[in-house]
């Protein structure tokens, strides 16, 4: 676009750095850009970022944002404190079309895909909030684990990842960015080949029938085919795929399920994150008990599997995994 205005291509990098690197939304402040171009940009364009409508803070320091987009659609994003930094959980869709039984977002249904600017812009909104509150903790990690399935919006997600990674934009290293997906056929390998982020797979069941019961839309990608793709998934040396497995009482938490999980993943270079289920008021599911989770975890470890129980954060404000549903309080 800038070249059509007779501007050199390097202007794009300069403008990117102002908008994404410094969080500036006023073109007139961009002093290394010509005055003529600044005037033209101010006349014809606006820099929009998601607007914070509500915030909630958990007893553990987690901050949940309810964000409004340009068409008044609502999404949620979460800041999770971790020692000397925050990890931000990003949404990629308003709602979600997958309808997984254990996920509040799935019960919202699907509204629309987010643009790359709306996805990456969640980081700018969070940083502006932290600056205003004089909070010194930086946002150093991002995880695509919010509302929506990232690979169903891959065109825009890929653009957002490039903004997040670019040195003249948000400048995150690859090891600080993780994308979580149920696995979308063809798109999964395309994402892997892009080399833009680390990979987490929402599995949650060790066999096709149970996965279909819990994740009916995701299960269209046959488990056998998904595992075959994970076996050949492009990884750097010493890198492993993260397998996410939510523990559901009496459904997927028996030792027989653990044994089947070991068999299923035997040729996949991976580690397993066990997740406590975080219910909302409408859920008919329950989290597995502490002893059940411990026995499940110990069995996996006894078979040489690297496994950890991921700490649940923000559950008291419905900001934990599977709880996001983007609703304005009082509505």
N, C-alpha and C positions, 0 to 999 in steps of 0.2 A: 504493500500500500504506500509506504514512504517513497519508494522509487518512482511511483506514478506521480508523486508531488515534486519530483526532481531532486529528492534528497538522497544522499549516499546511504548505502545499506547499514553502515555502522551506527546510524542514528537509532535504529531499532534496539540495539544493545544498550545505548545510553538511556533510552526511555524505559526499557525493561528494568534497568538498575534503579531508576528513580521510583517506579511503581512497586516493583516486587522486592528490591533490595532495601529500599529506604522507606517504603510504605507511603509515598507521596501521591496524592490524588489530584493535585493542582498543577497543571502543565506550566503555568506561569513561573513556578518556583524552579523549574528545571534549567538551571543557569548555563549548562554547557550545550544547550540546544538553541538554535538561532531564534531571535525574537519573532521573526516572521512565522516560523513553524510553530512556535508556542501559541501565537495568536490563532493560527489556523486550527490547531488541535483543540484549543479551548472553545472555539466556535462550533466545531463539528463533532466533538467526542466528549464522553464523560467516563471517568473511572468509577465503576460501581463495585462495591464489595458487599457481602452479606451483612445485614444490619442486625445487631443484637437486640432482640425484643425482651428477653428475660434471661436471668442467670440464676443458678442455684449452686450452692456450695455444700459439699458433703462434710461430714465430721472427719473424714480422712483427707480432706483438702482437695478432692476432685471438684472440678468446676464444670457444670453443664451449661451450654449456651443454646437457647432457642433463637434461631436465626431466620430472618425474613429475606426472601429473594425479591428481585425486581417486579415479579408478578404476584407478590404477596404469598407465594408458597412458603411453607415452613419446613425447616430441617433442624437437626440437632448436631452439635459437635461437642466434644468433651476434652478437657485438659486433665491429664492424670499426673499427679506429682510423683517424681521418682528421684529421691535424693537431691541432687543439685540442678535438676531440670524438669521440664514438663514433657510428656508425650501427648501429642494431640491426635485424637481419633476423628477422622474425616468421613463425611458422608459423600456418596457419589450419585445418589438418586433421591428424589422426594418420594418416600414410600419404598416399597419393594414388591416385585411381581412373583417372588418365589413361594411365599406363604409357608415357610418352615414352622412347624408346630410350636417350637420353643422360642420363637422370636416375636416380640411385640410389633416390630416394624412390619413384619409380614402380614399382620392383621389389619394394618392401615390400607393395604392395597397399594397399587402403583399409581403415582401421579405424573411424574415426568423424569427424564434424565437431567442431570445438572450439566452446565457448561464447564469447560476447563477453568474459566475464570471464577465461577462459583465454587468449584472444588478447592482450588488453590487459595482462593480469597478467604476461605475460613481461617487460614493461618494468619492473614493480615488482620482480620477482625479480632482474633484472639490476642495477637501481639499489641494491637491498639488498646484493648481492654487492660492488659497487664501493665502497659505504660501508664495508663490513666490511674491505675490503682497503686502505682509505684512498686509493683511486684518485680523483684530482680531476677526471678528464675526464668531462664530462656526456654523457648520451645525448641528442643534439640532433636526430637524424634517425631515422626508422623507414622500413623498406621491407618490404612484404608480398611477400617473395621466398623464404620458407622452405618448409617442407613443405606440400604441398597446393595446390589451385587455389582462390584466394579467392572467385571468383564462383560456384563450386559450393556455397559456404556463405555466400551473400550476406546473408541475414537477420542472422546473427550477426556477420559482418564489418562490415556497416553500423553495427550497435550499437557494435562495438569502435572503429570510426573516430570515432563521435560522442564516445566517452569520451576518445579520444586528442586530439581537437580541442577539446573543451569547456574553456572558461576556468576553470571550477570543478573540473576534473579534471586531465588530463595536459597540456593547454594547448599543443599543438603547432600551429604554423601550417600551412596547407595546403601551402605550398611545401617543407615539411620531411617530407612524408609521400608515399610513392610506392607504388602498388599494381601489381604485375606479374601479368598474366593471359595465358593462351593465347587468350582471347576466347571468351566463352560467349554464344551468341545470345540476344538480348533483354536479358540481364543486363548486357552491356557498356554499352549506351546508358543503362540505368537507373543504373548506377554513374556514368557521365559526368554525368548530370543531377543527381546528388546533390552534386557539387562538393566532395567531401570530401577528395580526394587527387589527386596527379598520376598520370598513366597511363603504364605500360610494357607493350608487347605482345611476348610471346614468339612470334616468327615462325619463324625458323630455316630457312625454305625459301622460294624465290621462286615455286613452282608447287604446285598442288594434289596432284599425284601424289607428289612428294617429301615434302611435308608429311605426307601420309597414311602414308608409309613410316616417317617419323621420329616422328610424333605421331598415331597412329591414332585415338585418341578425340577429340583436339582438332580433327582434320580433318573431323569431322562438321559443323562450322561451315565451310561451303564458303569457300575463300579469296576467291573473287569477292564473296561476301556480306560477309565480314569487312572487306575493303578498302572496299567501298561504305559500310559503317557508319563506318569510320575517316575517310572523306572528309567525312562530315557530323557527326563527333564534336564535341560542345560544348567549345570551348577559349577561354581568356581571350586577350586581345590579347598577341602576342609569345610565346605558349605553344605548345609543340610536343609531340607524342606521341613517346615513346622507343620505338624498335623494337630488340628484342634479337635477336641473330643469333649463335648459337654456331658456331664454325668447326670443321668435321669433315673430316679428311683424305680427299680423294678423293670426298667425298659431296656437299657443298654449297659448295665453296670455289674452283670454277673461275671464270675471268673471265666465262664465259657465264652463270654464276649471278649474278654481280655485275651484268651487263648487264640480266638479267631482273628483278633486284631494283629497279634504277633505274626500269624501265618500270612495274613493279607499283605502286611508291610515288610515282609522278610527281604524283599529285593529292592526296597525303596530306601534311598539314603535320606533318613529323616530323624526327627526327634518328636516326641509327643507332648503336647500341653493339655493336661486335664483341666476342665473348667467346671466350677460349681454352677449349677443352673440358677439363674436369677429370675424368679417369677414376678409377674405383675398381678393385679387384682383379678384378671380374667383368665389366668392360666389354669389348666386342669392337670398340669405336671408338677412334680416335686423334685427337689435336688436329692441326690443320693446322700446317705448319711456319712459321717466322718469315717467310721470304721470300714464301711463298704469302699469308699474312695481309697483309703489307705491300703486295703487288701488288693484292690485293683492295681494300684500303683506299684505295690511290692511285687506282685506277680509279673508285671511288665519288666521291672528291674531284674528280677531273677532270670529272665530270658535274655538279658543283655541289652534291653531297650533303654535309651536315654529318655527319661520322662520326668516331668515336674508338674506340680499343681499350681496353676497360675492364680495369683492373689486377685480376688474380686474387689474392685474399687468403685465407690459411688453408688452402691446398691440402695442406700437410704434415700437418694434423690432420683432413683430410676435412671441412673447414668451408666450402669454396668452393661456388659455384653448382653445383647438380646433385649434390652429394656427401652431402647429409643423409640419414641412414637410421635414426637413433634406436635404437641398440643399446647395451646396457650391456656394457662391456668384460668379457670372460670368460664371456659368455653367447651 
